Amino acid sequence: MAIVNATDQNFKQETGEGLVLADFWAPWCGPCKMIAPVLEELDAEMGDKVKVVKLDVDENQETAGNFGVMSIPTLLLFKDGQVVDQVVGFQPKEALVEFVNKHA
């Protein structure tokens, strides 16, 4: 699967089915830039288990506000449209694999 760039308009649809890891980020955020290649690796290795969605908080403030995102990167894990877990800040790939597998 490929990483999906979501918007306020399609976020609910993109996170509504199965296991979805949503990355709330911004282009100016250093830790967000650091985690981007980690998420690409995760998507390549676990794409059959989890869908990865990115949401630019500068361009999609409504959705970020709805989920109370105060710091970025914030990663929310959705299962069938419901938030089941979250983590804030840069995470190494091993930690993200464990984070996803906990709910798979």
Secondary structure, DSSP 8 states (H G I E B T S, - for coil): ---EEE-TTTHHHHTSSSEEEEEEE-TT-HHHHHHHHHHHHHHHHHTTT-EEEEEETTT-HHHHHHTT--SSSEEEEEETTEEEEEEES---HHHHHHHHHTT-
